Amino acid sequence: DVPTGELPRHMLLSVDRHLVQTIVPGTRLTVMGIYSIYQSSGSSA
């Protein structure tokens, strides 16, 4: 959990289309888009 007013240092990002297998782990990215929270179908939380 990220405290209110703080920026996350790490974030899980799901990509598709042209970013798949283009970005390697450890690469710093600037990402612009819509941040949304969803519950995956396998999660019990």
C-alpha positions in Angstrom: 0.0 0.0 0.0 1.2 3.5 -0.9 0.4 6.2 1.8 -1.8 9.1 0.7 0.2 11.7 -1.1 3.2 9.5 -1.8 4.3 8.2 -5.2 4.9 4.4 -5.7 8.5 3.4 -6.3 7.5 0.2 -8.0 4.4 -0.7 -9.9 3.1 -3.8 -11.8 2.3 -2.9 -15.3 0.4 -5.0 -17.8 1.3 -4.2 -21.5 0.0 -5.4 -24.8 0.6 -5.0 -28.5 3.8 -3.1 -29.4 5.4 -3.1 -25.9 5.2 -6.9 -25.5 8.8 -8.4 -25.6 10.2 -4.9 -26.2 10.9 -3.8 -22.7 13.3 -5.8 -20.6 13.3 -6.1 -16.7 15.1 -3.2 -15.1 14.3 -0.7 -17.9 13.1 2.7 -16.6 9.9 3.8 -18.2 7.8 6.9 -18.4 4.2 5.7 -18.7 1.2 7.8 -19.4 -2.3 6.3 -19.2 -5.2 5.5 -17.0 -4.5 3.9 -13.6 -7.3 1.5 -12.6 -7.5 -1.2 -9.9 -9.1 -4.5 -10.6 -9.4 -7.9 -8.9 -8.1 -10.8 -11.0 -10.4 -13.8 -11.3 -8.0 -16.0 -9.3 -7.7 -13.7 -6.3 -9.5 -14.4 -3.1 -9.0 -10.9 -1.6 
